[in-house]
Amino acid sequence: MSVSVSEFYSGKNVLITGATGFIGKLLIEKLLYSCDTLSKVYCIIREKSGHNADQRLNEITSCKVFDKLRKKDPNFRDRLVPISGNILEKDLAISDNILNELTERVNLVFHLAGTADLDLDIKTSLLTNVHGLRQVLDLSRKLKKLEAFVHVSSIYANCDESFIDEKIYPCEVEPQKVLNLLEWMEDDWLKLGTKKLIENKPNTFAYTKWIGESLIEKEASDLPIVIVRPSTVGASWKEPFAGWVEKSSGPCDIFIAAGRGYLRSMKGEGHAVLDIVPVDIVVNLLISATWNRVVNTRKPMLTDDRSKIHIYNCTTGGLNPFRWGEMENFVTQYSKNTPFEGAFRRPNLTLTSNSLVHDYWVFISHLLPAYMSDLGLTLIGQKP
């Protein structure tokens, strides 16, 4: 008989890295709300700004995202176990007694920790997205009841391909050789060699996510792996409520800047696809892909599938393309109908591929109003 998703998660113990992130918060909420017989969710949380793991988890669970869950289960916090740890350290720097508990109990691992900063230096990006991934994989091998290891990659890891299939694309360089560079090469030399190192990749984020996938293929064939590749993760579609987004995320910065009247000109191609996937779609896929990985590979006719890496591309551009040219009109019209707080002036975004036209409007619509505004603020004694 088939097992439903909620039935599959009944009694399961889940380990999540990156629990404090944008996707991590919603994954915790969705698991506890929709799979209410789930046993425990262990959250690896790094101490930050003087706040320990327990304090940071309390901050997370007190936000509006958990209001719906709070009404259904006021004691949901009892099923969350904060664990102080660091993905860059061996065994994630987890204490021995906690590590023993994880070894005996954890069934599913969701590895969400990593950096999505496109402009981060190559050393930090490699440490976080590749070395950190290896540390979590090594820990997962010690889990006696592990049924699935789920890694969040990115569709942009392979953005230099004309068509991105659900497979791992070959990497000519051994991941370990790339990591070895961090041991002997000075930071200045790494910075100078970044462009040559990443070659066809647009930034260090795409490059290190690509190297991470290669690391999984080469070193983690013994684990039941699921890789989910979302495109740009945007605000929620429906859950826990429509339009939820954490601080600023991806294109939301552009929408807010244009809606408030700060951003009036952008350089780009109007026909290019702006591929945004709602965060709740990503979370639903993470949960259901894990269920599919475990339940279907239990069937006798699919036993050969147990050693395969299951890969899912999570995008919208193929089925429901939203183009930058449409975004130009959409943001402007929406911002007029529903004005932003703290608007600088009337929104009027223009997208152009012509550098001269763009530079002209930057001077006329960005620089001049900014300097005039600063002059006015200075004259009335306020900080420009």
C-alpha positions as CSV (number, residue, x, y, z in Angstrom):
1,M,0.0,0.0,0.0
2,S,1.2,3.5,-0.8
3,V,2.3,5.7,2.2
4,S,1.2,9.3,2.2
5,V,3.8,12.1,2.9
6,S,2.5,12.8,6.4
7,E,2.4,9.1,7.2
8,F,6.0,8.7,6.0
9,Y,7.2,11.5,8.3
10,S,5.3,10.0,11.3
11,G,7.8,9.3,14.1
12,K,10.8,10.5,12.1
13,N,13.6,12.5,13.5
14,V,15.0,15.2,11.2
15,L,18.3,17.1,11.2
16,I,18.4,20.5,9.6
17,T,21.4,22.7,8.9
18,G,20.7,26.3,7.9
19,A,17.6,26.3,10.1
20,T,17.8,30.1,10.6
21,G,17.8,30.9,6.9
22,F,15.0,31.9,4.6
23,I,14.1,28.4,3.4
24,G,15.0,26.8,6.7
25,K,12.4,28.7,8.7
26,L,9.6,27.7,6.4
27,L,10.8,24.1,6.2
28,I,10.6,23.8,10.0
29,E,7.1,25.4,10.0
30,K,5.8,23.2,7.2
31,L,7.2,20.0,8.6
32,L,5.6,20.6,12.1
33,Y,2.3,21.9,10.7
34,S,1.6,19.3,8.0
35,C,3.4,16.3,9.5
36,D,2.1,16.7,13.1
37,T,3.2,13.3,14.2
38,L,6.9,14.0,13.4
39,S,9.0,13.2,16.4
40,K,11.9,15.7,16.6
41,V,13.6,18.4,14.5
42,Y,17.2,18.9,15.4
43,C,18.4,22.3,14.3
44,I,22.2,23.0,13.9
45,I,22.6,26.7,14.7
46,R,25.8,28.6,15.0
47,E,26.2,31.0,17.9
48,K,26.0,34.6,16.6
49,S,26.3,38.1,18.1
50,G,26.4,36.7,21.6
51,H,23.2,34.6,21.1
52,N,23.4,30.9,21.6
53,A,21.5,28.3,19.6
54,D,18.6,28.2,22.0
55,Q,18.2,31.9,22.0
56,R,18.4,32.2,18.2
57,L,15.8,29.4,17.8
58,N,13.5,31.3,20.2
59,E,13.8,34.4,18.0
60,I,13.0,32.4,14.9
61,T,9.9,30.7,16.3
62,S,8.5,33.9,17.7
63,C,8.1,35.5,14.3
64,K,4.9,35.7,12.3
65,V,5.7,32.7,10.1
66,F,4.9,30.4,13.0
67,D,1.5,32.0,14.0
68,K,-0.6,29.5,12.1
69,L,1.4,26.6,13.6
70,R,1.2,28.2,17.0
71,K,-2.6,28.2,16.9
72,K,-2.7,24.5,15.9
73,D,0.0,23.4,18.3
74,P,0.9,25.8,21.1
75,N,3.6,23.4,22.3
76,F,5.3,22.9,18.9
77,R,8.5,24.3,20.3
78,D,8.9,21.1,22.4
79,R,9.6,19.2,19.2
80,L,12.5,21.5,18.2
81,V,15.9,20.7,19.5
82,P,18.5,23.5,19.1
83,I,22.1,22.3,18.7
84,S,25.1,24.6,18.8
85,G,27.3,23.7,15.9
86,N,29.4,24.9,12.9
87,I,29.4,23.2,9.5
88,L,33.1,24.2,9.0
89,E,34.2,22.0,11.9
90,K,34.6,18.2,12.2
91,D,31.4,16.6,13.3
92,L,30.0,20.2,13.1
93,A,31.6,20.9,16.5
94,I,28.7,19.0,18.2
95,S,29.3,17.7,21.8
96,D,29.8,14.0,22.2
97,N,26.6,13.3,24.1
98,I,24.5,15.2,21.4
99,L,26.4,13.4,18.6
100,N,25.6,10.1,20.1
101,E,21.9,11.0,20.3
102,L,21.9,12.0,16.6
103,T,23.7,8.9,15.6
104,E,21.0,6.7,17.2
105,R,17.9,8.7,16.2
106,V,18.2,10.8,13.1
107,N,16.4,9.5,10.0
108,L,16.5,12.4,7.5
109,V,19.1,15.2,6.9
110,F,18.2,18.5,5.2
111,H,21.4,20.4,4.4
112,L,20.4,24.0,3.7
113,A,23.4,25.8,5.2
114,G,25.6,27.7,2.8
115,T,26.1,31.1,1.3
116,A,24.0,32.6,-1.5
117,D,26.1,35.7,-1.7
118,L,27.0,36.2,-5.4
119,D,30.0,38.5,-4.7
120,L,31.6,36.6,-1.8
121,D,35.3,36.0,-2.1
122,I,36.3,32.5,-3.4
123,K,37.9,31.3,-0.2
124,T,34.8,31.9,2.0
125,S,32.5,30.6,-0.6
126,L,34.5,27.4,-1.0
127,L,34.7,26.9,2.7
128,T,31.0,27.3,3.2
129,N,29.5,25.6,0.1
130,V,32.1,22.8,-0.4
131,H,34.1,22.2,2.7
132,G,31.0,22.6,4.9
133,L,29.0,20.2,2.7
134,R,31.7,17.6,3.1
135,Q,31.6,18.0,6.9
136,V,27.8,17.4,6.9
137,L,28.2,14.4,4.6
138,D,30.9,12.9,6.9
139,L,28.6,13.4,9.9
140,S,25.7,11.8,8.0
141,R,27.7,8.6,7.5
142,K,27.6,8.0,11.2
143,L,23.8,8.2,11.4
144,K,22.7,4.6,11.9
145,K,19.1,5.2,10.8
146,L,19.7,7.5,7.9
147,E,17.1,7.2,5.1
148,A,17.8,10.3,3.0
149,F,20.3,13.2,2.7
150,V,18.8,16.2,1.0
151,H,21.1,18.9,-0.3
152,V,19.9,22.3,-1.6
153,S,22.0,23.3,-4.5
154,S,21.0,25.9,-7.2
155,I,19.9,25.8,-10.8
156,Y,22.6,28.5,-11.4
157,A,25.3,25.9,-10.6
158,N,24.9,24.9,-14.3
159,C,23.8,28.2,-15.8
160,D,26.5,27.9,-18.5
161,E,24.7,25.0,-20.0
162,S,22.2,25.7,-22.8
163,F,19.8,23.1,-21.3
164,I,19.9,22.0,-17.7
165,D,18.9,18.4,-17.2
166,E,18.4,16.7,-13.9
167,K,21.9,15.2,-13.7
168,I,25.3,16.2,-12.3
169,Y,27.4,17.9,-14.9
170,P,31.1,16.8,-15.0
171,C,33.7,18.8,-13.3
172,E,37.2,18.6,-14.8
173,V,38.9,19.5,-11.5
174,E,38.8,17.3,-8.4
175,P,36.9,19.1,-5.6
176,Q,39.8,18.2,-3.2
177,K,42.3,19.9,-5.4
178,V,40.3,23.0,-5.4
179,L,40.0,22.9,-1.6
180,N,43.8,22.3,-1.4
181,L,44.3,25.8,-2.8
182,L,43.0,27.2,0.4
183,E,45.7,25.6,2.4
184,W,48.7,27.1,0.7
185,M,47.6,30.0,-1.6
186,E,47.4,33.5,0.0
187,D,44.1,35.3,-0.1
188,D,45.4,38.0,-2.4
189,W,46.5,35.4,-5.0
190,L,43.2,33.6,-4.7
191,K,41.4,36.9,-5.3
192,L,43.6,37.5,-8.4
193,G,43.0,34.0,-9.7
194,T,39.3,33.9,-9.1
195,K,38.3,34.8,-12.6
196,K,40.5,32.1,-14.1
197,L,39.4,29.5,-11.6
198,I,35.6,29.9,-12.1
199,E,36.0,30.3,-15.9
200,N,32.5,30.1,-17.4
201,K,30.6,30.5,-14.2
202,P,29.3,34.0,-13.6
203,N,30.2,34.2,-9.9
204,T,31.7,32.3,-6.9
205,F,28.2,31.2,-5.8
206,A,27.5,29.3,-9.0
207,Y,31.0,27.9,-9.1
208,T,31.0,26.5,-5.5
209,K,27.5,25.0,-5.9
210,W,28.8,23.2,-9.0
211,I,31.9,22.0,-7.2
212,G,29.6,20.9,-4.3
213,E,27.5,18.7,-6.6
214,S,30.7,17.2,-8.0
215,L,31.8,16.4,-4.5
216,I,28.6,14.6,-3.8
217,E,29.0,12.5,-6.9
218,K,32.6,11.6,-6.2
219,E,32.5,11.1,-2.5
220,A,28.9,10.3,-1.4
221,S,27.7,7.5,-3.6
222,D,27.2,5.4,-0.5
223,L,24.5,7.8,0.8
224,P,20.9,8.1,-0.2
225,I,21.2,11.5,-1.8
226,V,18.6,14.0,-3.0
227,I,19.6,17.3,-4.7
228,V,17.1,20.1,-5.1
229,R,18.1,23.0,-7.4
230,P,15.8,26.0,-7.0
231,S,16.2,29.1,-9.1
232,T,15.9,32.5,-7.5
233,V,13.8,31.9,-4.3
234,G,11.2,34.6,-3.8
235,A,8.3,35.4,-1.5
236,S,5.8,32.8,-0.5
237,W,2.9,32.0,-2.8
238,K,0.4,30.6,-0.3
239,E,2.0,29.3,2.9
240,P,2.2,30.2,5.7
241,F,0.6,33.3,4.1
242,A,0.9,35.0,0.8
243,G,3.8,37.3,0.2
244,W,6.0,36.4,3.1
245,V,9.7,37.2,2.5
246,E,12.6,37.5,4.9
247,K,14.2,41.0,5.0
248,S,15.4,41.2,1.5
249,S,15.7,38.2,-0.8
250,G,16.8,38.2,-4.4
251,P,14.7,40.3,-6.7
252,C,12.7,41.7,-3.8
253,D,15.4,44.4,-3.4
254,I,14.7,45.5,-6.9
255,F,11.0,45.5,-6.4
256,I,11.2,47.6,-3.3
257,A,13.7,50.1,-4.7
258,A,11.6,50.5,-7.9
259,G,8.3,50.7,-5.9
260,R,9.7,53.4,-3.6
261,G,10.9,55.5,-6.6
262,Y,14.6,55.1,-6.0
263,L,15.3,52.9,-8.9
264,R,14.1,54.4,-12.2
265,S,16.4,52.8,-14.8
266,M,17.8,49.3,-15.2
267,K,20.1,47.9,-17.9
268,G,18.9,44.5,-19.2
269,E,17.1,42.5,-21.9
270,G,13.4,42.8,-21.7
271,H,12.8,39.3,-23.2
272,A,15.1,37.6,-20.7
273,V,13.3,35.3,-18.2
274,L,13.3,36.4,-14.6
275,D,13.0,32.9,-13.0
276,I,11.6,33.2,-9.5
277,V,10.2,30.3,-7.6
278,P,8.1,30.9,-4.4
279,V,9.8,29.7,-1.2
280,D,6.8,27.5,-0.2
281,I,7.1,25.6,-3.5
282,V,10.8,24.9,-2.8
283,V,9.9,23.7,0.7
284,N,7.1,21.4,-0.6
285,L,9.5,19.9,-3.0
286,L,12.1,19.3,-0.4
287,I,9.6,17.4,1.8
288,S,8.0,15.4,-1.0
289,A,11.2,14.6,-2.8
290,T,12.5,13.0,0.4
291,W,9.3,11.0,0.7
292,N,9.7,9.8,-2.9
293,R,13.4,8.9,-2.5
294,V,12.7,6.7,0.5
295,V,9.3,5.2,-0.3
296,N,9.8,4.4,-3.9
297,T,13.2,2.8,-3.5
298,R,11.7,0.4,-1.0
299,K,9.7,-1.2,-3.9
300,P,11.4,-4.4,-5.2
301,M,11.3,-3.3,-8.9
302,L,13.2,-0.1,-8.0
303,T,16.0,-1.5,-5.8
304,D,18.6,-0.5,-8.3
305,D,17.5,3.1,-7.8
306,R,18.8,3.1,-4.2
307,S,22.3,4.0,-5.2
308,K,21.3,6.8,-7.6
309,I,21.3,10.5,-6.8
310,H,17.8,11.9,-7.2
311,I,17.9,15.4,-8.7
312,Y,15.1,17.9,-9.0
313,N,15.2,21.2,-10.8
314,C,12.8,23.7,-9.1
315,T,12.1,26.5,-11.5
316,T,9.3,28.4,-13.2
317,G,10.8,29.7,-16.4
318,G,9.9,26.6,-18.4
319,L,6.2,26.4,-17.6
320,N,5.3,29.9,-16.6
321,P,8.0,32.3,-17.8
322,F,8.0,35.8,-16.3
323,R,10.2,38.2,-18.3
324,W,12.1,41.3,-17.2
325,G,10.0,43.4,-19.6
326,E,6.8,42.3,-17.8
327,M,8.4,43.0,-14.4
328,E,9.0,46.6,-15.5
329,N,5.2,47.2,-16.0
330,F,4.1,44.9,-13.2
331,V,6.2,46.6,-10.5
332,T,5.3,50.1,-11.6
333,Q,1.5,49.4,-11.8
334,Y,1.4,47.5,-8.5
335,S,3.3,50.1,-6.7
336,K,0.9,52.8,-7.8
337,N,-2.1,50.8,-6.7
338,T,-0.5,49.7,-3.4
339,P,2.1,52.3,-2.5
340,F,5.1,51.4,-0.4
341,E,5.8,53.1,2.9
342,G,8.6,55.6,2.8
343,A,8.3,56.2,-0.9
344,F,10.8,58.7,-2.3
345,R,8.7,59.6,-5.4
346,R,6.3,58.2,-7.9
347,P,7.5,54.8,-9.2
348,N,8.5,54.7,-12.9
349,L,10.9,51.9,-13.8
350,T,12.4,51.7,-17.3
351,L,14.4,48.8,-18.7
352,T,16.8,49.4,-21.5
353,S,19.6,47.4,-23.2
354,N,21.2,50.6,-24.5
355,S,24.2,51.7,-22.3
356,L,24.0,55.4,-23.4
357,V,20.3,55.6,-22.6
358,H,20.8,53.9,-19.3
359,D,23.7,56.2,-18.3
360,Y,21.6,59.2,-19.2
361,W,18.7,58.2,-17.0
362,V,21.0,57.2,-14.2
363,F,22.3,60.8,-14.2
364,I,18.9,62.5,-14.7
365,S,16.7,60.1,-12.5
366,H,19.2,58.8,-9.9
367,L,22.1,61.2,-9.3
368,L,20.5,64.6,-9.7
369,P,17.5,63.8,-7.4
370,A,19.8,62.2,-4.9
371,Y,22.1,65.3,-4.7
372,M,19.1,67.7,-4.6
373,S,17.6,65.7,-1.8
374,D,20.8,65.6,0.2
375,L,21.2,69.4,-0.3
376,G,17.7,69.9,1.0
377,L,18.3,67.7,4.0
378,T,21.6,69.5,4.8
379,L,19.8,72.9,4.6
380,I,17.3,71.9,7.2
381,G,20.0,70.5,9.5
382,Q,19.4,66.8,8.9
383,K,21.9,64.1,7.9
384,P,22.2,63.8,4.1
